[in-house]
Amino acid sequence: MLSGCATVGSQEDAAAGKATSLLAAVGAGDGEAACALLAPDTITTVAEDEPCPEAILDKRLPRPGAVVETSVYGQWAQVKLTDDTIFLAAFPEGWRVVAAGCTPRASRPYDCTVEGD
């Protein structure tokens, strides 16, 4: 899905689409669909104490807000929404969420509700 021929704009649109799809799935109570959008390491971390479809719904992610800004840096993307920041990585099948429910902290890495190791 992400190839050398893909434009930055189309990569940004695809990343933003995955980010909002994750929040929409969680908001709809569809843990299966939400987990299908996560990167493998993120699934492992989320499903530490219970299956991913139940665990992701317990993370209290915000409803999908408007996309404010999307940035693509090679194989990584950051999608800023009105109430959340989501980080994604490129996989052969497309963008996957590596961290969500992220809030910035002054001079420190983001604090994320959902993230992989």
Phi, psi and omega in degrees: 000318178261110181236172179297339181273344181292139178281157178301319179301317180290326176293318178297316179298317180295317179296314179298322179298318178294319181298312181290328177296321178300309182294324178294319179296316178297315180299329179274358181076020182261081181297326179299312180295321179297314181294331178294343181265355182272152173289154182306314180295327179290320176301314180302316181292316181297320185270025182299317185249344178205164181304146183308314183301328177277316185297319183296328180287337178279353186280354177055047176289148181288162173294155180294123175264187178288143175286123181266320183200140174232131179234135177245129179235087182064246182266010182236150177219151175232127178243117177262125176247173182300327184237012185197160168232133183235137178250139182228159175231150179277131175236165181306328180270001178124192181291140173229144181283126176257337178204142180213167183067037187262135175235140181289151174230135183307125175056021179221164177298160177301151173259117187243137177287322181239124177197158176270178178279000000 
